[in-house]
């Protein structure tokens, strides 16, 4: 078994243990079939679903695969403008230089998810954008201490 497959398996086992914290239940075969039929990834913070428009790229596809059993990511404040958390495995990268804005969700170094409540310029792979929240709401949600996000499928 390859190292990557072992890491993904360990991440999925960890997620299975943590699913109760994310409010997720185990997926049945029919749920897996539904995922293939158009399920989308969701992000939950403190039990509240946050609206996200996800990119259509290989990074998001693999992240969605990891999220099918529930994926909990502990985030830490960094730099006064972002939250950063380890995914636990590496995802495909397509980094490009960009200036982020509040609500942007990006992949950093292939293995960390970053959510911005401020702005920064760096080379990232774009994952998605939080919608429906203004800059003040994003700062209130992400700028007052570490958070834990849960990714799952609806």
ZAMI-760554 format. One line per field, with one value per residue: residue in three letters; x, y, z of N, C-alpha, C, CB in turn. Coordinates in nm, 4 decimals, m for minus. Each point is the difference from the previous one (the first is absolute). Glycine has a CB too. Layout:
BEGIN
type	ALA;...;
nc1	X;...;
nc2	Y;...;
nc3	Z;...;
cac1	X;...;
cac2	Y;...;
cac3	Z;...;
cc1	X;...;
cc2	Y;...;
cc3	Z;...;
cbc1	X;...;
cbc2	Y;...;
cbc3	Z;...;
REM end
This chain:
BEGIN
type	UNK;UNK;UNK;UNK;UNK;UNK;UNK;UNK;UNK;UNK;UNK;UNK;UNK;UNK;UNK;UNK;UNK;UNK;UNK;UNK;UNK;UNK;UNK;UNK;UNK;UNK;UNK;UNK;UNK;UNK;UNK;UNK;UNK;UNK;UNK;UNK;UNK;UNK;UNK;UNK;UNK;UNK;UNK;UNK;UNK;UNK;UNK;UNK;UNK;UNK;UNK;UNK;UNK;UNK;UNK;UNK;UNK;UNK;UNK;UNK;UNK;UNK;UNK;UNK;UNK;UNK;UNK;UNK;UNK;UNK;UNK;UNK;UNK;UNK;UNK;UNK;UNK;UNK;UNK;UNK;UNK;UNK;UNK;UNK;UNK;UNK;UNK;UNK;UNK;UNK;UNK;UNK;UNK;UNK;UNK;UNK;UNK;UNK;UNK;UNK;UNK;UNK;UNK;UNK;UNK;UNK;UNK;UNK;UNK;UNK;UNK;UNK;UNK;UNK;UNK;UNK;UNK;UNK;UNK;UNK;UNK;UNK;UNK;UNK;UNK;UNK;UNK;UNK;UNK;UNK;UNK;UNK;UNK;UNK;UNK;UNK;UNK;UNK;UNK;UNK;UNK;UNK;UNK;UNK;UNK;UNK;UNK;UNK;UNK;UNK;UNK;UNK;UNK;UNK;
nc1	0.0858;0.1626;0.1149;m0.2818;m0.1342;0.1066;m0.1306;m0.2837;m0.0067;0.0565;m0.2356;m0.2089;0.0831;m0.0442;m0.2917;m0.0841;0.0722;m0.1709;m0.3011;m0.0597;0.1377;m0.1954;m0.2952;0.1430;m0.2231;0.2461;m0.0332;m0.2303;0.1754;m0.1969;0.2444;0.1630;m0.2408;m0.0103;0.3114;m0.0721;m0.2489;0.2159;0.1611;0.0496;0.2394;m0.2179;0.2350;m0.1526;0.1388;m0.1216;m0.1679;0.0513;m0.0247;0.2548;m0.2271;0.2716;m0.0719;0.1653;0.1925;m0.1590;0.3146;0.0534;m0.0702;m0.2992;0.0591;0.1473;m0.2115;m0.2308;0.1677;0.0175;m0.3199;m0.0818;0.0502;m0.0842;0.2591;m0.0054;0.1870;0.0892;m0.0534;0.2746;m0.1461;0.2109;0.0415;m0.2286;m0.1468;m0.0742;m0.1716;0.2991;m0.1897;0.2567;m0.2132;0.1704;0.1589;0.1926;m0.2869;0.1428;0.1896;m0.1801;0.2568;m0.1601;0.1889;m0.2933;0.0217;m0.1444;m0.2388;m0.0469;m0.0205;0.3036;m0.0810;0.3429;0.0586;0.2183;0.1895;m0.2400;m0.1484;m0.1940;m0.3259;0.1258;m0.3116;0.1275;m0.1418;0.2190;0.0542;0.2223;0.1210;0.0186;0.0344;m0.3348;m0.0401;m0.2397;m0.0980;m0.2002;m0.0496;m0.0920;m0.2608;m0.0973;0.2515;m0.0249;0.2964;m0.1715;m0.0382;0.3126;0.0704;m0.2083;0.1337;0.3035;0.0411;m0.0521;0.2833;0.1358;m0.2579;0.0007;m0.0423;m0.1991;0.1270;m0.3096;m0.0659;m0.2413;
nc2	m0.1170;0.2169;0.1024;0.0524;m0.2460;0.0836;0.2865;m0.1104;m0.1962;0.2323;0.1749;m0.2347;m0.0473;0.3045;m0.0076;m0.2422;0.1772;0.2489;m0.1490;0.1170;0.2746;m0.0005;m0.0589;m0.2962;m0.2211;m0.1725;0.1378;m0.2382;m0.0941;0.2540;0.2006;m0.1129;0.0643;0.3033;0.0414;m0.0712;0.2210;0.2849;m0.0645;0.3200;m0.0718;0.0778;0.1948;m0.1300;0.2820;m0.1769;m0.2883;0.1894;m0.1987;0.2184;0.0433;m0.1755;0.1366;m0.3153;0.1601;m0.1813;m0.1077;m0.2985;0.1669;m0.0834;m0.3099;m0.0376;0.1644;m0.2015;m0.2491;0.1210;0.0429;m0.3283;0.0044;0.3421;0.1870;0.0714;0.2371;0.0332;0.2933;0.0784;0.2912;m0.0105;0.3290;0.1002;m0.2072;m0.3247;m0.1762;m0.1475;m0.2789;m0.1815;m0.0565;m0.1797;0.0434;0.1854;0.1122;m0.0654;0.2546;0.1409;0.1867;0.2304;0.2028;0.0122;0.2845;m0.2529;0.1869;m0.0734;m0.3226;m0.1215;m0.3097;0.0271;m0.2986;0.1599;m0.2221;m0.1496;0.0526;0.2942;m0.0074;0.3117;0.0523;0.2921;0.1007;0.1551;m0.0096;m0.2305;0.1096;m0.3434;m0.1289;m0.0651;m0.2491;0.2552;m0.2246;0.2260;0.2761;m0.0631;0.0608;0.1964;0.1977;0.3324;m0.0376;m0.0503;m0.3096;m0.0495;0.1327;m0.1823;m0.2647;0.0588;0.2128;m0.2149;m0.2267;m0.1866;m0.0137;m0.3038;0.0716;m0.2470;m0.0243;m0.1300;m0.0523;0.2164;
nc3	0.0000;m0.2122;0.2686;m0.1295;0.1399;0.2914;m0.0260;m0.0765;0.2504;0.2034;m0.1158;0.0505;0.3060;0.0642;m0.1175;0.1906;0.2525;m0.1065;m0.0793;0.2894;m0.0926;m0.2628;0.1730;m0.1490;0.0520;m0.0808;m0.2904;0.0149;m0.2252;0.0042;0.0765;m0.2492;m0.1947;0.1024;m0.0751;m0.2965;0.0040;0.0500;0.3054;m0.0190;0.1888;0.2322;0.0881;0.2778;0.1187;0.2758;m0.1630;m0.2809;m0.2817;m0.0279;m0.2643;m0.1065;m0.2949;0.0454;m0.2070;m0.1984;0.1747;0.0022;0.2644;m0.0118;m0.0695;0.2720;0.1776;m0.0914;0.1019;0.2934;0.0116;m0.0352;0.3245;0.0588;m0.1191;0.3448;m0.1643;0.3362;m0.1755;0.1530;m0.0277;m0.2524;0.0749;0.2363;m0.2472;0.1170;0.1870;m0.0745;0.0108;m0.0695;m0.2504;0.2191;m0.2984;m0.1544;m0.1073;m0.2741;0.0829;m0.2238;0.2095;m0.1602;0.1663;0.1741;0.1170;0.1988;m0.0317;0.3022;m0.0857;m0.0763;0.0841;m0.0765;0.0025;0.2121;m0.1765;m0.2225;0.2939;0.0221;m0.0610;m0.0257;0.1281;m0.1369;0.2830;m0.2337;m0.2692;m0.0124;m0.2760;0.0129;m0.2679;0.1001;m0.1692;m0.0240;0.2402;m0.0893;0.0050;0.3262;m0.2124;0.2160;0.1312;m0.0545;0.0098;0.2635;m0.0542;m0.0384;0.2759;0.1597;m0.1154;0.0690;0.2586;0.2696;m0.0351;m0.1879;m0.1936;0.0502;m0.3342;0.0628;m0.3173;0.0091;m0.2715;0.0353;
cac1	m0.0858;0.0811;m0.0021;m0.1162;m0.1207;0.0011;m0.0366;m0.1423;m0.0712;0.0084;m0.0855;m0.1389;m0.0234;m0.0092;m0.1291;m0.1057;m0.0005;m0.0417;m0.1247;m0.1025;0.0243;m0.0438;m0.1425;m0.0170;m0.0233;0.0690;m0.0650;m0.0336;0.0297;m0.0892;0.0523;0.1139;m0.0534;m0.0555;0.1126;0.0388;m0.1078;m0.0064;0.0133;0.0992;0.0695;m0.0471;0.0885;m0.0719;0.0809;m0.0805;m0.1325;m0.0720;0.0506;0.0481;m0.0159;0.1254;0.0043;0.1257;0.0602;m0.0047;0.1379;0.0413;0.0172;m0.1326;m0.0493;0.0599;m0.0484;m0.1375;0.0124;0.0342;m0.1117;m0.1199;m0.0233;0.0161;0.1398;0.0125;0.1303;0.0264;0.0607;0.0665;0.0153;0.1357;0.0229;m0.1064;m0.0874;m0.0332;0.0005;0.0736;m0.0117;0.0532;m0.0982;0.0438;0.0529;0.0252;m0.0938;0.0615;0.0178;0.0083;0.0245;0.0225;0.0095;m0.1296;m0.0298;m0.1249;m0.0931;m0.0757;m0.0868;0.0706;0.0491;0.1074;0.0915;0.1367;0.1008;m0.0585;m0.0551;m0.0640;m0.1105;0.0064;m0.1209;0.0371;m0.0937;0.0708;0.0561;0.1416;0.0480;0.0895;m0.0348;m0.0914;m0.0979;m0.1323;m0.0941;m0.1376;m0.0297;m0.1155;m0.0948;m0.1094;0.0482;0.0793;0.1355;m0.0106;m0.0447;0.1132;0.0975;m0.0562;0.0015;0.1343;0.1031;m0.0068;0.0512;0.0049;m0.1281;0.0027;m0.0970;m0.0377;m0.0393;m0.0817;m0.0797;m0.1449;
cac2	0.1170;0.1200;0.0944;0.0885;m0.0756;m0.0180;0.1278;0.0226;m0.0943;0.0521;0.1187;m0.0454;m0.0622;0.1112;0.0669;m0.0853;0.0205;0.1370;0.0348;0.0475;0.1427;0.0713;m0.0235;m0.0850;m0.1409;m0.0797;m0.0027;m0.1319;m0.0147;0.0871;0.1356;0.0073;0.0111;0.1347;0.0916;m0.0057;0.0583;0.1455;0.0551;0.1064;0.0114;0.1035;0.0387;0.0320;0.0567;0.0081;m0.0518;0.0844;m0.0137;0.1237;m0.0146;0.0046;m0.0380;m0.0730;m0.0022;m0.1260;m0.0383;m0.1279;0.0152;m0.0068;m0.1368;m0.0879;0.0445;m0.0506;m0.1435;m0.0113;0.0511;m0.0837;m0.0626;0.1045;0.0378;0.1080;0.0656;0.1006;0.1172;0.0927;0.1363;0.0293;0.1280;0.0970;0.0116;m0.1313;m0.1217;m0.1028;m0.1326;m0.1135;m0.0941;m0.1334;m0.0646;0.0978;0.0044;0.0552;0.1457;0.0785;0.1302;0.1191;0.1214;0.0671;0.0786;m0.0523;0.0938;m0.0689;m0.1082;m0.0929;m0.1255;m0.0421;m0.1063;0.0492;m0.1069;m0.1280;m0.0775;0.0869;0.0819;0.1345;0.0796;0.1394;0.1032;0.1194;m0.0125;m0.0319;m0.0365;m0.1154;m0.1027;m0.0983;m0.0645;0.0449;m0.1069;0.0475;0.1325;0.0092;0.0994;0.0355;0.0633;0.1188;0.0006;0.0050;m0.1323;m0.0908;0.0305;m0.0488;m0.1461;m0.0569;0.0849;0.0068;m0.1245;m0.1172;m0.0627;m0.1325;m0.0124;m0.1346;m0.0127;m0.1174;0.0049;0.0115;
cac3	0.0000;m0.0109;0.1112;m0.0163;0.0332;0.1447;0.0602;m0.0241;0.0854;0.1366;0.0086;0.0010;0.1299;0.0948;m0.0236;0.0521;0.1447;0.0285;m0.0683;0.0930;0.0242;m0.1192;m0.0213;m0.1176;0.0226;m0.0998;m0.1301;m0.0499;m0.1425;m0.0761;0.0114;m0.0906;m0.1349;m0.0133;m0.0165;m0.1405;m0.0785;0.0104;0.1345;0.0076;0.1269;0.0908;0.1092;0.1216;0.1073;0.1225;m0.0276;m0.0964;m0.1361;m0.0614;m0.1454;m0.0759;m0.1415;m0.0174;m0.1336;m0.0733;m0.0318;0.0577;0.1453;0.0615;m0.0212;0.1009;0.1303;0.0080;0.0272;0.1421;0.0803;m0.0106;0.1302;0.1016;0.0192;0.0965;m0.0119;0.1027;m0.0620;0.0910;m0.0520;m0.0453;m0.0660;0.0200;m0.1171;m0.0541;0.0803;m0.0728;0.0600;m0.0761;m0.0540;0.0392;m0.1194;m0.1070;m0.1126;m0.1212;0.0048;m0.1216;0.0607;m0.0809;0.0804;0.0103;0.1187;0.0540;0.0645;0.1046;m0.0452;m0.0878;0.0558;m0.0888;0.0389;0.0159;0.0093;m0.0365;0.1109;0.0989;m0.0472;0.0570;m0.0166;0.0226;0.0435;m0.0440;m0.1341;m0.0092;m0.1335;0.0028;m0.0990;0.0577;m0.0859;0.0437;0.0310;0.0030;0.0537;0.0883;m0.0515;0.0877;0.1219;m0.0304;0.0566;0.1463;0.0442;m0.0163;0.1049;0.1260;m0.0001;m0.0088;0.0564;0.1467;0.0580;m0.0858;m0.0300;m0.0615;m0.1082;m0.0390;m0.1402;m0.0237;m0.1231;0.0200;
cc1	0.0899;m0.0176;m0.1235;m0.1288;m0.0089;m0.0431;m0.1484;m0.0834;0.0015;m0.0882;m0.1460;m0.0356;m0.0160;m0.1337;m0.1147;m0.0131;m0.0587;m0.1355;m0.1066;0.0173;m0.0480;m0.1490;m0.0266;m0.0272;0.0739;m0.0797;m0.0275;0.0379;m0.0898;0.0445;0.1179;m0.0454;m0.0560;0.1118;0.0421;m0.1048;m0.0156;0.0015;0.1054;0.0580;m0.0565;0.1077;m0.0862;0.0991;m0.0919;m0.1449;m0.0814;0.0622;0.0336;m0.0120;0.1322;m0.0273;0.1373;0.0460;m0.0195;0.1432;0.0356;0.0157;m0.1333;m0.0591;0.0553;m0.0436;m0.1425;0.0005;0.0340;m0.1186;m0.1209;m0.0323;0.0095;0.1474;0.0045;0.1422;0.0097;0.0790;0.0632;0.0113;0.1463;0.0008;m0.1083;m0.0943;m0.0434;m0.0031;0.0632;m0.0151;0.0513;m0.1122;0.0351;0.0532;0.0245;m0.1014;0.0740;0.0044;0.0023;0.0187;0.0175;0.0030;m0.1357;m0.0010;m0.1364;m0.0854;m0.0780;m0.0984;0.0683;0.0492;0.1025;0.0756;0.1398;0.0928;m0.0586;m0.0690;m0.0670;m0.1110;0.0097;m0.1311;0.0351;m0.1177;0.0622;0.0540;0.1485;0.0333;0.1025;m0.0416;m0.0801;m0.0732;m0.1376;m0.0911;m0.1443;m0.0108;m0.1243;m0.0887;m0.1013;0.0411;0.0822;0.1341;m0.0026;m0.0422;0.1122;0.1049;m0.0505;0.0093;0.1419;0.1075;0.0042;0.0466;m0.0073;m0.1395;0.0237;m0.1066;m0.0273;m0.0444;m0.0760;m0.0725;m0.1459;m0.0731;
cc2	0.1226;0.0923;0.0893;m0.0707;m0.0240;0.1289;0.0301;m0.0921;0.0474;0.1218;m0.0417;m0.0669;0.1088;0.0700;m0.0834;0.0181;0.1359;0.0369;0.0516;0.1472;0.0826;m0.0202;m0.0865;m0.1433;m0.0766;m0.0022;m0.1433;m0.0076;0.0922;0.1450;0.0183;0.0143;0.1402;0.1010;0.0042;0.0665;0.1495;0.0573;0.1092;0.0076;0.1163;0.0304;0.0416;0.0515;0.0184;m0.0410;0.0780;m0.0154;0.1377;m0.0171;0.0206;m0.0348;m0.0616;0.0082;m0.1381;m0.0331;m0.1300;0.0073;m0.0144;m0.1398;m0.0955;0.0391;m0.0498;m0.1493;m0.0232;0.0371;m0.0921;m0.0717;0.1008;0.0255;0.1203;0.0556;0.1074;0.1128;0.0867;0.1353;0.0213;0.1375;0.1051;0.0160;m0.1350;m0.1060;m0.1084;m0.1333;m0.1087;m0.0934;m0.1430;m0.0828;0.1091;m0.0159;0.0502;0.1527;0.0570;0.1450;0.1087;0.1196;0.0696;0.0893;m0.0444;0.1127;m0.0773;m0.1013;m0.0991;m0.1221;m0.0532;m0.1177;0.0589;m0.1196;m0.1392;m0.0738;0.0841;0.0799;0.1339;0.0706;0.1429;0.0817;0.1369;m0.0273;m0.0315;m0.0314;m0.1115;m0.0937;m0.1098;m0.0732;0.0379;m0.1218;0.0470;0.1377;m0.0099;0.1128;0.0345;0.0612;0.1222;m0.0055;m0.0015;m0.1355;m0.1028;0.0234;m0.0481;m0.1519;m0.0561;0.0791;0.0070;m0.1282;m0.1139;m0.0581;m0.1407;m0.0012;m0.1478;0.0042;m0.1299;0.0153;0.0139;m0.0682;
cc3	0.0000;0.1198;m0.0090;0.0385;0.1507;0.0690;m0.0180;0.0890;0.1442;0.0185;0.0071;0.1323;0.1059;m0.0147;0.0541;0.1502;0.0333;m0.0583;0.0946;0.0285;m0.1181;m0.0265;m0.1217;0.0436;m0.1080;m0.1292;m0.0411;m0.1474;m0.0818;0.0102;m0.0943;m0.1441;m0.0233;m0.0193;m0.1471;m0.0883;0.0250;0.1396;m0.0014;0.1401;0.0798;0.1034;0.1180;0.1035;0.1190;m0.0261;m0.1010;m0.1388;m0.0572;m0.1509;m0.0739;m0.1450;m0.0219;m0.1452;m0.0622;m0.0415;0.0718;0.1510;0.0718;m0.0179;0.1054;0.1408;0.0221;0.0307;0.1474;0.0895;m0.0005;0.1300;0.1141;0.0244;0.0926;m0.0073;0.1071;m0.0632;0.1086;m0.0664;m0.0387;m0.0658;0.0179;m0.1176;m0.0566;0.1098;m0.0858;0.0720;m0.0919;m0.0418;0.0411;m0.1153;m0.1039;m0.1114;m0.1229;0.0081;m0.1407;0.0444;m0.1046;0.0944;0.0004;0.1227;0.0477;0.0561;0.1060;m0.0589;m0.0922;0.0782;m0.0989;0.0602;0.0037;0.0189;m0.0247;0.1121;0.1092;m0.0660;0.0728;m0.0313;0.0397;0.0524;m0.0239;m0.1392;0.0084;m0.1461;0.0127;m0.1115;0.0705;m0.1117;0.0544;0.0202;m0.0036;0.0611;0.0873;m0.0526;0.1080;0.1334;m0.0382;0.0738;0.1531;0.0547;m0.0120;0.1081;0.1364;0.0103;0.0115;0.0737;0.1506;0.0670;m0.0990;m0.0182;m0.0532;m0.1084;m0.0251;m0.1448;m0.0150;m0.1319;0.0343;m0.1116;
cbc1	m0.1872;m0.0165;0.2519;0.1193;0.0070;0.1830;0.2318;0.0488;0.0602;0.2319;0.1694;0.0106;0.1322;0.2490;0.0938;0.0404;0.2008;0.2378;0.0536;m0.0130;0.1975;0.2298;m0.0459;0.1520;m0.2259;0.1033;0.1135;m0.1886;0.0716;m0.1887;m0.0764;0.1332;m0.0526;m0.1964;0.0771;0.1261;m0.1141;m0.1208;m0.0687;m0.1195;0.2072;m0.2389;0.1830;m0.1763;0.1599;0.1495;0.0070;m0.0599;m0.1368;0.1607;m0.2365;0.1325;m0.1632;m0.0621;0.1710;m0.2396;0.0637;0.1142;0.1966;m0.0349;m0.0174;0.1964;0.1486;m0.0767;0.0742;0.2386;0.0799;0.0494;0.0902;m0.2177;0.0655;m0.1761;0.0107;m0.0023;m0.1683;0.1278;m0.1924;0.0507;0.1261;0.1533;0.1133;0.1033;m0.2086;0.1648;m0.1946;0.2169;m0.0424;m0.1656;m0.1228;0.2439;m0.1971;m0.0823;0.1275;m0.1471;0.1047;m0.1138;0.2468;m0.1146;0.1407;0.1132;m0.0198;0.0231;m0.1866;0.0691;m0.2198;0.0201;m0.1478;m0.0818;0.1246;0.1725;0.1756;0.2142;m0.1492;0.2536;m0.1548;0.1705;m0.1002;0.0609;m0.1716;0.0038;m0.0414;0.0384;0.2091;m0.0277;0.1577;0.0291;0.1750;m0.0760;0.1040;0.1319;0.0292;m0.1219;0.0017;m0.2117;0.0799;m0.0583;m0.2339;m0.0424;0.0795;m0.1548;m0.2079;m0.0689;m0.0202;m0.1880;m0.0699;0.2344;m0.1041;0.0824;0.0785;m0.0677;0.1997;m0.0272;0.1686;0.0299;
cbc2	m0.1224;m0.0185;m0.0038;0.1209;m0.1102;m0.1720;0.0821;0.0693;m0.1871;m0.0869;0.1354;m0.0296;m0.2053;0.0299;0.1098;m0.1648;m0.1482;0.0576;m0.1710;m0.2264;m0.0560;m0.0252;0.2176;0.1496;0.0430;m0.1401;0.2140;m0.0235;m0.2390;m0.1594;0.0123;m0.1375;m0.2464;m0.0643;m0.0470;m0.2116;m0.2201;m0.0110;m0.2198;0.1271;m0.0986;m0.0735;0.0737;m0.1747;0.1175;0.1835;m0.0847;0.1647;m0.2102;0.0501;0.0787;m0.0619;0.1859;m0.1557;0.1745;0.0419;0.2429;m0.0529;0.1510;0.2465;0.0460;m0.0354;0.2040;0.1766;m0.0404;0.0525;0.2278;m0.0298;m0.2134;m0.0650;m0.0889;m0.1047;m0.0462;m0.1737;m0.0058;m0.1875;0.0855;m0.2470;m0.1285;0.1144;0.2137;0.0665;0.0681;0.1715;0.0805;0.0168;0.1543;0.0101;m0.2198;0.0004;0.0408;m0.1978;m0.0197;m0.1634;m0.1145;m0.1029;0.0255;m0.1920;0.1989;m0.2173;0.1440;0.2028;0.1557;0.1927;m0.0510;0.2342;m0.1809;0.2186;0.1424;m0.0120;m0.1654;0.0150;m0.2041;0.0100;m0.1994;m0.0198;m0.1552;0.0662;0.1602;m0.0886;0.2343;0.0213;0.0504;0.1411;m0.1951;0.2208;m0.1051;m0.2339;0.1143;m0.0875;m0.0867;m0.1801;m0.2214;0.1339;0.1243;0.2443;0.0574;m0.0063;0.1998;0.1961;0.0038;m0.0911;0.1266;0.1590;0.0778;m0.0473;0.2250;m0.1134;0.2177;m0.0612;0.1343;m0.0374;m0.1393;0.2145;
cbc3	0.1225;m0.2468;0.0102;m0.1829;m0.2262;m0.0206;m0.0423;m0.2382;m0.1548;0.0164;m0.1279;m0.2479;m0.0687;m0.0065;m0.2042;m0.1840;0.0242;0.0067;m0.1686;0.1017;0.1442;m0.0938;0.1072;m0.1347;0.1080;0.1801;m0.0643;0.1683;0.0370;0.0390;0.2394;0.1592;m0.0007;0.1426;0.2371;0.0447;0.0056;m0.2058;0.1040;m0.1800;m0.1018;m0.0343;m0.1606;m0.0503;m0.1615;0.0837;0.2248;0.1832;m0.0324;0.1939;0.0220;0.2050;m0.0756;0.1882;0.0685;m0.0838;m0.0322;m0.2133;m0.0384;m0.0432;m0.2460;m0.1510;m0.0111;m0.1623;m0.2385;m0.0569;m0.0497;m0.2407;m0.0916;0.1075;m0.2289;0.1515;m0.2496;0.1846;m0.1899;0.1077;0.1444;m0.0329;m0.1598;0.1492;m0.0511;m0.2181;0.1334;m0.0860;0.1286;0.1244;m0.1951;0.1796;0.0493;0.0554;0.1547;m0.1347;0.2155;m0.1361;0.1933;m0.2051;m0.0547;m0.1161;m0.0762;0.0522;m0.2113;0.1449;0.0233;m0.1468;0.1243;m0.0880;m0.1016;0.1017;0.1615;m0.1672;m0.0480;0.1315;m0.0481;m0.0248;0.0464;m0.1811;0.1737;0.2382;m0.0897;0.2396;m0.0860;0.2501;m0.1392;0.2078;m0.0592;m0.1241;0.1389;0.0149;m0.2017;0.2024;m0.2352;m0.1081;0.1242;m0.0356;m0.2026;m0.0108;m0.0696;m0.2468;m0.1323;0.0033;m0.1380;m0.2162;m0.2021;m0.0231;0.2248;0.0762;m0.0487;0.2144;m0.1045;0.2367;m0.0806;0.2466;m0.1204;0.1208;
REM end
